[in-house]
């Protein structure tokens, strides 16, 4: 459609308004955009961001899938046949004021997981535990308070994967890399504030660092 015909369809006496809009020398008002859209038989959005034909030139790929609604439950809700309880690990102080802690299983805190979910990840239900991440060292991937699921049956290090560690009685979640002679490099996502740590093989031999298991799942509230 020529500029003059479009101007006529819009009810405007001169085509210069259309010419200025096409050349970008003048910004159309919202009212004019609506008039142009009606004259062309398009939607307001088509004129504002491109015609339907133009948008068809772009490949639109979905990056999300609707799984379903949330099921609300509490500790008194019976487990389904395909569900298991997964316990939490926590730090407990060994003696008042000593500053020393040990990692133990919580008797109160637990999550429900579907057996199928665990099987898909290759995790035995008896090997699954959960850990709460504290601090900002794993931000932005794991903000403070995030919960991770840990497979205690997967303790062999795969470089760059996340693992839960018992480090001198402290629960830690880090990316782990192997070093020559059996050492480990512990890496945080927030490397500006938390640089890499390197520990020799003796830390593992002496039990100062114990690999609890590989992270297979995590949950983040934003």
C-alpha positions, 0 to 999 in steps of 0.5 A: 500500500502506498503512503497516499493510499494508507493516509487516505484509509486513515482519513488524513488529507496528507501523506506526509504524516505516513512518510515521517513515521516511516522515515523515523523523523516523527514519533507516532502518537498512540492514537495514530498507531491505533488508526493505522492498525485499523486501516491495515486490518492489524492489531495495535501490537502488530503495528507497534512491534511488527506485522504478523508476517514479519513475526513469522520470520522469527523462530519462536522456541518454547523454553518452558513446560507446564507440569501441573499445579502444586499439591499442598501438604503438611507433616500430617498428610499421608504419603502417596504410594509413589512418595517417600520422606527425604530427611534434612541434614543440619549442624549441631553444636557439640558442646556449649560455647566450643564453636565445634559442630557436627553434621547430623540428621534432623528429626523434625525437618523433612521433604516429600519426593516422588519415587519416580522423580528420584529414579529419573535422577538415578537416586536411591530413596535411602541415599537422598537427603536435603541440605539448606544453603546458608550465606551468599557464596553460591549466589546467584544460583543458590541464594541464602536459604535455598534447599538442595537434594543430595545423593549420598550414593554419588561421592565420586567427584565429577569436575564442576558438579555441586556437592554437599560437604562435611567440612570440619563439622560444617555443612557446605555446598560447593562446586568441586574439582579434582587436583593432582595428588588427590586434592580438591578445589572448592569453588563458589559461584560468587567468586568475587567474595569467595575465592577458590579454596584448595585442599590437599589429599590429607584433608580427605584422609584425615576426615577433615573434608567428607563428601556427603554426596552430589547435588541432584536437585535444588529449590529456590524461592525468589 
